[in-house]
């Protein structure tokens, strides 16, 4: 199959983005700026119905309905079905090549100890494993699409509390670390920056990447929040309870600037958790919906300024009002240029 690319100059060199034959024709006909706008409109989105298919006990804290809610809202706002890519479950063997085999086997086969399952926060089921393998695959697919297309977004992801040998906090396998490794399989992608802006520190990701000099972890989170035992990211910034828009956004700008002084990324993975929102049940910060949008814009603008691909996942968000929760998550897609 023939592949076509647009080459866009940036301060880090020439960025390559794969486009259709039609868009290549438009390059010749109307010039580059129009084509770049068209490419942004066709940002790949990754979704599978199983993201929202998990039988949980009544009043369980995990908002399983939000994923299909985000998909429905995007379609309602005019995103075509053709813009969505559907992942296939990641293989158990692939998981074992990155994470401890005993843990992977016990979890996927349903023999993990009850205490370990309680730490994860879900009752074990075959449905849980299928959903998890598909969600992790979705983030990996998002990362690969970002490398070839410049930008891509998953409608789940951000399972950053999973370690190599145990899961925690609704996270079974760490998709962010695995996606970074997938990105590094592509020519020209050596250094990957993981920007984790979920309100909870990305402890599993920090631990997994602690000996990877080519993966840089930045976590901006609530200091007095889960996990109570923090790990050491490359940069950790803990915010006090009640932090509002101005403090949050100025701190983020400083954190991103500091990251670039220490690390030169070839790609970015972005965990856009919205549990920083003022109405989130588990967040304890006071960031508004507008503040969430401005935060997401900062991260996408950074990728654009650097001329590097960016893969985004939605991260946490725990309002029980699913409609209100979806409205906060949808800011990510506005900031990325998927919808107006």
C-alpha positions as CSV (number, residue, x, y, z in Angstrom):
1,X,0.0,0.0,0.0
2,X,1.3,3.4,-0.9
3,X,1.7,6.0,1.9
4,X,1.8,9.7,1.4
5,X,3.3,12.3,3.8
6,X,3.3,16.0,4.4
7,X,6.6,17.3,5.6
8,X,6.3,20.3,7.9
9,X,9.3,22.3,9.1
10,X,9.7,22.7,12.9
11,X,12.4,23.9,15.2
12,X,13.4,20.2,15.7
13,X,13.7,19.6,12.1
14,X,11.2,18.4,9.5
15,X,8.1,16.6,10.9
16,X,6.6,13.8,8.8
17,X,2.8,13.2,8.9
18,X,1.2,10.5,6.8
19,X,-1.8,11.7,4.8
20,X,-4.1,10.4,2.1
21,X,-3.5,10.6,-1.6
22,X,-6.3,13.2,-1.8
23,X,-4.6,15.4,0.7
24,X,-1.4,15.2,-1.2
25,X,-3.3,16.4,-4.2
26,X,-4.6,19.3,-2.1
27,X,-1.0,20.2,-1.1
28,X,-0.3,20.8,-4.8
29,X,-3.6,22.5,-5.4
30,X,-4.1,24.9,-2.5
31,X,-0.9,24.9,-0.5
32,X,0.2,23.6,2.8
33,X,-1.7,25.7,5.4
34,X,-5.1,24.4,4.2
35,X,-3.9,20.8,4.2
36,X,-2.6,21.2,7.8
37,X,-6.0,22.3,8.8
38,X,-7.6,19.3,7.1
39,X,-5.2,16.9,8.7
40,X,-6.1,18.3,12.2
41,X,-9.8,17.8,11.4
42,X,-9.1,14.1,10.7
43,X,-7.3,13.4,14.0
44,X,-7.5,9.6,14.6
45,X,-9.7,8.5,17.6
46,X,-9.5,5.1,19.2
47,X,-12.6,3.5,20.7
48,X,-14.1,0.1,21.4
49,X,-17.5,-0.5,22.8
50,X,-16.0,-2.8,25.4
51,X,-14.5,0.2,27.1
52,X,-17.9,0.7,28.7
53,X,-18.8,-3.0,29.1
54,X,-18.0,-4.2,32.6
55,X,-20.5,-5.5,35.1
56,X,-19.8,-3.8,38.5
57,X,-21.5,-3.9,41.8
58,X,-24.2,-1.2,42.4
59,X,-22.8,2.2,43.3
60,X,-19.2,1.1,42.4
61,X,-17.0,4.2,42.3
62,X,-15.6,3.5,38.7
63,X,-17.7,5.4,36.1
64,X,-17.7,2.8,33.4
65,X,-20.4,4.5,31.4
66,X,-18.3,7.6,30.6
67,X,-16.4,6.1,27.7
68,X,-19.4,5.4,25.5
69,X,-20.7,8.7,26.6
70,X,-17.7,10.5,25.2
71,X,-18.0,8.6,21.9
72,X,-21.7,9.5,21.7
73,X,-21.0,13.1,22.4
74,X,-18.3,13.3,19.7
75,X,-20.7,11.8,17.2
76,X,-23.4,14.2,18.3
77,X,-21.0,17.0,17.5
78,X,-20.3,15.8,14.0
79,X,-17.3,13.4,14.3
80,X,-17.8,10.7,11.6
81,X,-17.6,7.0,12.3
82,X,-14.7,6.8,9.9
83,X,-12.6,8.8,12.3
84,X,-12.7,6.0,14.9
85,X,-10.2,3.2,15.0
86,X,-11.0,-0.1,16.9
87,X,-8.3,-1.9,18.8
88,X,-7.9,-5.7,19.2
89,X,-6.9,-7.0,22.6
90,X,-3.2,-7.0,23.3
91,X,-1.8,-10.5,23.6
92,X,-0.9,-12.0,27.0
93,X,2.6,-12.8,25.6
94,X,3.1,-9.1,24.8
95,X,2.1,-8.1,28.3
96,X,4.6,-10.7,29.7
97,X,7.4,-9.3,27.6
98,X,7.1,-6.0,29.6
99,X,5.6,-7.0,33.0
100,X,6.2,-9.9,35.4
101,X,5.0,-13.2,34.0
102,X,3.7,-14.5,37.2
103,X,1.5,-11.5,37.7
104,X,0.3,-11.5,34.2
105,X,-0.6,-15.2,34.3
106,X,-2.3,-15.0,37.7
107,X,-4.4,-11.9,36.7
108,X,-5.4,-13.1,33.3
109,X,-6.2,-16.6,34.5
110,X,-8.2,-15.5,37.6
111,X,-5.8,-16.9,40.2
112,X,-4.6,-13.6,41.7
113,X,-4.9,-13.5,45.4
114,X,-8.1,-11.8,46.8
115,X,-6.0,-9.1,48.6
116,X,-4.3,-8.2,45.3
117,X,-7.6,-7.9,43.5
118,X,-9.0,-5.7,46.3
119,X,-6.0,-3.4,45.8
120,X,-7.0,-3.2,42.1
121,X,-10.5,-2.3,43.1
122,X,-12.5,-4.6,40.7
123,X,-14.0,-8.0,41.1
124,X,-12.3,-10.5,38.8
125,X,-14.1,-11.6,35.6
126,X,-13.2,-12.7,32.1
127,X,-15.0,-9.6,31.0
128,X,-12.6,-7.4,33.1
129,X,-9.6,-9.1,31.5
130,X,-10.9,-8.7,27.9
131,X,-11.8,-5.1,28.6
132,X,-8.4,-4.4,30.1
133,X,-6.4,-6.0,27.3
134,X,-8.5,-4.0,24.7
135,X,-8.0,-0.7,26.6
136,X,-4.3,-1.2,26.8
137,X,-4.2,-2.1,23.1
138,X,-6.2,1.1,22.4
139,X,-3.5,3.2,24.0
140,X,-0.8,1.4,22.1
141,X,-2.7,1.9,18.9
142,X,-3.2,5.6,19.8
143,X,0.6,5.9,20.2
144,X,1.3,4.3,16.9
145,X,-1.3,6.5,15.1
146,X,0.2,9.6,16.7
147,X,3.6,8.7,15.3
148,X,2.3,8.3,11.8
149,X,-0.4,11.0,11.8
150,X,1.0,13.6,14.3
151,X,-1.8,13.4,16.9
152,X,-4.2,10.7,18.1
153,X,-6.5,10.3,21.1
154,X,-7.8,7.3,22.9
155,X,-11.3,7.3,24.5
156,X,-9.9,5.5,27.6
157,X,-6.5,5.0,29.0
158,X,-4.2,6.4,31.7
159,X,-3.8,3.2,33.9
160,X,-0.9,4.7,35.6
161,X,-1.2,3.0,39.0
162,X,-0.2,-0.4,37.6
163,X,3.3,-1.7,38.4
164,X,5.2,-4.5,36.8
165,X,4.1,-7.0,39.4
166,X,0.8,-5.7,40.8
167,X,-2.2,-3.5,40.0
168,X,-3.7,-0.7,42.0
169,X,-6.4,2.0,41.9
170,X,-8.5,0.5,39.0
171,X,-5.3,-0.1,37.0
172,X,-4.3,-3.7,36.0
173,X,-1.6,-3.1,33.3
174,X,0.2,0.2,32.7
175,X,-0.7,1.3,29.2
176,X,1.3,4.6,29.3
177,X,4.7,2.8,29.8
178,X,3.9,0.2,27.2
179,X,2.7,2.9,24.7
180,X,6.0,4.7,25.2
181,X,7.9,1.5,24.4
182,X,5.8,1.0,21.3
183,X,6.6,4.6,20.1
184,X,10.3,3.9,20.5
185,X,10.0,1.1,18.0
186,X,9.6,3.8,15.2
187,X,12.6,5.4,13.5
188,X,13.3,8.8,14.9
189,X,11.5,8.2,18.2
190,X,14.1,7.8,20.9
191,X,13.0,10.0,23.8
192,X,9.4,10.0,25.0
193,X,7.9,12.5,27.5
194,X,5.0,11.2,29.6
195,X,3.0,14.2,30.9
196,X,0.6,12.9,33.6
197,X,-1.9,15.5,34.7
198,X,-4.3,13.2,36.5
199,X,-4.9,14.4,40.0
200,X,-3.3,11.2,41.3
201,X,0.4,10.8,40.9
202,X,1.4,8.4,38.2
203,X,3.3,6.1,40.6
204,X,3.3,2.9,38.5
205,X,4.6,4.8,35.5
206,X,7.3,6.5,37.5
207,X,8.5,3.2,38.9
208,X,8.4,1.3,35.6
209,X,10.4,4.1,33.9
210,X,12.9,4.8,36.7
211,X,15.8,3.1,34.9
212,X,14.8,4.3,31.4
213,X,16.8,7.4,30.5
214,X,14.9,7.7,27.3
215,X,11.4,8.0,29.0
216,X,10.9,11.1,31.1
217,X,8.0,11.3,33.5
218,X,6.3,14.5,34.6
219,X,3.5,14.2,37.2
220,X,1.5,17.3,38.4
221,X,-1.0,16.0,41.0
222,X,-2.7,16.6,44.3
223,X,-0.2,16.3,47.1
224,X,-2.6,15.0,49.7
225,X,-4.3,12.4,47.5
226,X,-3.9,8.8,46.4
227,X,-1.4,7.2,46.3
228,X,-0.3,8.0,49.8
229,X,3.1,6.4,49.1
230,X,4.4,8.4,46.1
231,X,7.1,7.1,43.7
232,X,9.8,9.4,42.2
233,X,9.0,10.7,38.8
234,X,11.6,12.7,36.9
235,X,9.6,15.7,37.9
236,X,6.9,15.6,40.6
237,X,4.8,18.6,41.6
238,X,2.2,18.2,44.3
239,X,-0.5,20.8,44.6
240,X,-2.4,21.7,47.8
241,X,-6.1,21.0,48.1
242,X,-8.3,23.7,46.7
243,X,-5.8,24.9,44.0
244,X,-7.7,26.9,41.3
245,X,-7.2,27.7,37.6
246,X,-4.5,30.4,37.8
247,X,-2.3,28.5,40.2
248,X,-2.7,25.3,38.3
249,X,-2.1,26.7,34.9
250,X,1.0,28.7,35.9
251,X,2.4,25.7,37.7
252,X,1.9,23.6,34.7
253,X,3.6,26.1,32.4
254,X,6.6,26.1,34.8
255,X,6.7,22.3,34.9
256,X,6.6,21.9,31.1
257,X,9.4,24.5,30.8
258,X,11.5,22.7,33.4
259,X,10.9,19.4,31.6
260,X,12.3,20.8,28.4
261,X,15.4,22.0,30.1
262,X,16.1,18.5,31.2
263,X,14.8,16.4,28.3
264,X,14.3,16.8,24.6
265,X,11.4,14.6,23.6
266,X,10.8,13.0,20.2
267,X,7.2,12.2,21.2
268,X,4.7,13.0,24.0
269,X,2.2,10.8,25.8
270,X,-0.5,12.8,27.6
271,X,-2.7,11.6,30.5
272,X,-5.5,14.2,30.6
273,X,-7.2,13.1,33.8
274,X,-10.1,15.4,34.7
275,X,-10.3,14.5,38.3
276,X,-8.6,17.9,38.9
277,X,-12.1,19.4,38.3
278,X,-13.8,21.3,41.1
279,X,-16.8,19.0,41.0
280,X,-14.9,15.7,41.0
281,X,-15.6,13.5,43.9
282,X,-12.0,12.3,44.4
283,X,-9.9,15.2,43.3
284,X,-9.9,17.9,46.0
285,X,-8.7,20.6,43.5
286,X,-10.9,23.5,42.3
287,X,-10.1,23.7,38.6
288,X,-12.9,24.8,36.4
289,X,-14.1,23.3,33.1
290,X,-12.4,26.3,31.3
291,X,-9.3,25.6,33.3
292,X,-9.3,22.0,32.1
293,X,-9.6,23.2,28.5
294,X,-6.7,25.7,28.9
295,X,-4.6,22.9,30.5
296,X,-5.1,20.6,27.6
297,X,-4.4,23.4,25.1
298,X,-1.0,24.0,26.8
299,X,0.0,20.4,26.3
300,X,-1.1,20.2,22.7
301,X,0.6,23.6,22.0
302,X,3.8,22.3,23.4
303,X,3.7,19.3,21.0
304,X,3.0,21.6,18.1
305,X,5.8,24.0,19.0
306,X,8.3,21.1,19.3
307,X,7.0,19.5,16.1
308,X,6.6,16.1,17.8
309,X,3.7,13.6,17.8
310,X,1.4,13.4,20.7
311,X,-0.9,10.6,21.9
312,X,-3.5,11.5,24.5
313,X,-5.6,9.4,26.9
314,X,-8.5,10.6,29.0
315,X,-7.3,9.5,32.5
316,X,-9.4,9.7,35.6
317,X,-12.6,11.5,36.3
318,X,-15.1,10.4,39.0
319,X,-18.2,12.6,39.0
320,X,-21.3,10.3,39.4
321,X,-23.2,12.6,37.1
322,X,-22.0,11.0,33.8
323,X,-23.4,13.8,31.6
324,X,-21.4,16.4,33.6
325,X,-18.3,14.2,33.6
326,X,-18.4,13.7,29.8
327,X,-18.6,17.5,29.4
328,X,-15.3,17.9,31.3
329,X,-13.6,15.0,29.4
330,X,-14.8,16.5,26.1
331,X,-12.5,19.5,26.6
332,X,-9.6,17.3,25.6
333,X,-11.1,16.8,22.1
334,X,-11.9,20.6,21.8
335,X,-8.3,21.4,22.7
336,X,-6.9,18.9,20.2
337,X,-9.0,20.3,17.4
338,X,-11.2,17.3,17.0
339,X,-14.4,19.4,17.6
340,X,-15.0,23.1,17.8
